[in-house]
Each structure stands twice: as structure tokens, then as C-alpha cells.
Amino acid sequence: SFGGVDNVMPVDVFIPGCPPHPYAIINGLLRAVRLIAKK
């Protein structure tokens, strides 16, 4: 096992949970949108 996916490829946003709470998914998507808007 490699561990987390961040050991294999770069990760910009982590969404915690197994399974993640719907609020965590929305929060992660909003973070990703903000990162994309900055670039």
C-alpha cells in the first residue's frame, strides 16, 4: 500500500471522512474553485 494518494501524486484539496459528510464535500469543492480562480 502507498498510504495516502498524496504519496503518489500532488493533492490540492483534502476532503476528510469515510464516507465524507456532504458538507465536507461541498467545502472541498468550494476550496478547489477558489484555488482555480486564483490561477
N, CA, C and O atoms as a DFTB+ gen file, in Angstrom:
156 C
 N C O
     1  1       0.828      -1.184       0.000
     2  2       0.000       0.000       0.000
     3  2       0.876       1.252       0.000
     4  3       1.914       1.283       0.660
     5  1       0.469       2.267      -0.724
     6  2       1.207       3.521      -0.822
     7  2       0.873       4.487       0.305
     8  3       1.574       5.484       0.480
     9  1      -0.164       4.223       1.065
    10  2      -0.634       5.187       2.057
    11  2      -1.643       6.101       1.388
    12  3      -2.499       5.640       0.633
    13  1      -1.549       7.384       1.659
    14  2      -2.463       8.347       1.051
    15  2      -2.119       8.616      -0.400
    16  3      -0.993       8.379      -0.838
    17  1      -3.090       9.109      -1.137
    18  2      -2.877       9.420      -2.548
    19  2      -1.819      10.511      -2.713
    20  3      -1.184      10.603      -3.763
    21  1      -1.626      11.339      -1.679
    22  2      -0.616      12.399      -1.759
    23  2       0.798      11.839      -1.815
    24  3       1.732      12.585      -2.111
    25  1       0.986      10.565      -1.542
    26  2       2.293       9.928      -1.702
    27  2       2.547       9.526      -3.148
    28  3       3.675       9.189      -3.506
    29  1       1.511       9.557      -3.985
    30  2       1.620       9.136      -5.373
    31  2       1.556      10.329      -6.326
    32  3       2.261      10.359      -7.335
    33  1       0.709      11.314      -6.005
    34  2       0.541      12.490      -6.866
    35  2       0.213      13.706      -6.013
    36  3      -0.236      13.561      -4.876
    37  1       0.431      14.904      -6.549
    38  2       0.119      16.115      -5.780
    39  2      -1.387      16.252      -5.531
    40  3      -2.205      15.940      -6.395
    41  1      -1.727      16.722      -4.344
    42  2      -3.129      16.908      -3.959
    43  2      -3.309      18.353      -3.506
    44  3      -2.550      18.842      -2.669
    45  1      -4.311      19.036      -4.056
    46  2      -4.578      20.428      -3.690
    47  2      -5.586      20.549      -2.560
    48  3      -5.467      21.445      -1.723
    49  1      -6.576      19.664      -2.518
    50  2      -7.652      19.755      -1.530
    51  2      -7.918      18.368      -0.950
    52  3      -8.123      17.407      -1.691
    53  1      -7.914      18.270       0.379
    54  2      -8.281      17.035       1.065
    55  2      -9.722      17.143       1.535
    56  3     -10.130      18.182       2.054
    57  1     -10.495      16.081       1.358
    58  2     -11.855      16.013       1.888
    59  2     -11.859      14.871       2.898
    60  3     -11.855      13.702       2.513
    61  1     -11.867      15.205       4.194
    62  2     -11.769      14.166       5.217
    63  2     -13.071      13.388       5.385
    64  3     -14.156      13.871       5.060
    65  1     -12.931      12.185       5.896
    66  2     -14.095      11.371       6.232
    67  2     -14.176      10.104       5.412
    68  3     -13.658      10.034       4.298
    69  1     -14.830       9.110       5.970
    70  2     -15.004       7.843       5.269
    71  2     -16.345       7.248       5.676
    72  3     -16.397       6.496       6.649
    73  1     -17.404       7.547       4.988
    74  2     -17.513       8.462       3.857
    75  2     -17.555       9.910       4.327
    76  3     -17.942      10.180       5.464
    77  1     -17.160      10.840       3.466
    78  2     -17.196      12.245       3.875
    79  2     -18.631      12.743       4.032
    80  3     -19.535      12.323       3.310
    81  1     -18.813      13.631       4.976
    82  2     -20.110      14.271       5.208
    83  2     -20.408      15.174       4.009
    84  3     -19.479      15.767       3.461
    85  1     -21.657      15.298       3.585
    86  2     -21.980      16.156       2.440
    87  2     -21.428      17.577       2.574
    88  3     -20.983      18.163       1.588
    89  1     -21.456      18.134       3.794
    90  2     -20.902      19.476       4.000
    91  2     -19.408      19.497       3.681
    92  3     -18.912      20.474       3.119
    93  1     -18.688      18.433       4.032
    94  2     -17.252      18.368       3.755
    95  2     -16.991      18.326       2.253
    96  3     -16.022      18.918       1.777
    97  1     -17.841      17.636       1.508
    98  2     -17.684      17.583       0.049
    99  2     -17.901      18.965      -0.553
   100  3     -17.120      19.407      -1.396
   101  1     -18.954      19.645      -0.126
   102  2     -19.229      20.995      -0.638
   103  2     -18.088      21.937      -0.283
   104  3     -17.649      22.726      -1.119
   105  1     -17.609      21.859       0.947
   106  2     -16.500      22.705       1.382
   107  2     -15.254      22.435       0.532
   108  3     -14.574      23.375       0.121
   109  1     -14.955      21.179       0.270
   110  2     -13.806      20.832      -0.563
   111  2     -13.946      21.350      -1.979
   112  3     -12.979      21.837      -2.564
   113  1     -15.149      21.248      -2.537
   114  2     -15.375      21.775      -3.881
   115  2     -15.208      23.289      -3.923
   116  3     -14.638      23.824      -4.874
   117  1     -15.700      23.982      -2.901
   118  2     -15.534      25.440      -2.854
   119  2     -14.063      25.821      -2.747
   120  3     -13.626      26.788      -3.371
   121  1     -13.299      25.072      -1.966
   122  2     -11.858      25.333      -1.872
   123  2     -11.189      25.139      -3.227
   124  3     -10.339      25.935      -3.623
   125  1     -11.572      24.080      -3.936
   126  2     -10.991      23.816      -5.254
   127  2     -11.335      24.936      -6.228
   128  3     -10.481      25.361      -7.007
   129  1     -12.569      25.417      -6.195
   130  2     -12.977      26.514      -7.079
   131  2     -12.154      27.762      -6.779
   132  3     -11.721      28.455      -7.700
   133  1     -11.937      28.053      -5.498
   134  2     -11.131      29.230      -5.130
   135  2      -9.694      29.085      -5.622
   136  3      -9.101      30.054      -6.097
   137  1      -9.130      27.878      -5.510
   138  2      -7.765      27.658      -5.994
   139  2      -7.682      27.861      -7.501
   140  3      -6.728      28.459      -7.998
   141  1      -8.676      27.366      -8.224
   142  2      -8.685      27.515      -9.680
   143  2      -8.850      28.984     -10.055
   144  3      -8.215      29.452     -11.000
   145  1      -9.687      29.712      -9.332
   146  2      -9.920      31.129      -9.631
   147  2      -8.655      31.958      -9.422
   148  3      -8.455      32.962     -10.106
   149  1      -7.797      31.547      -8.479
   150  2      -6.554      32.282      -8.219
   151  2      -5.532      32.095      -9.334
   152  3      -4.674      32.955      -9.532
   153  1      -5.611      30.984     -10.065
   154  2      -4.610      30.675     -11.105
   155  2      -4.891      31.352     -12.387
   156  3      -4.140      31.188     -13.349
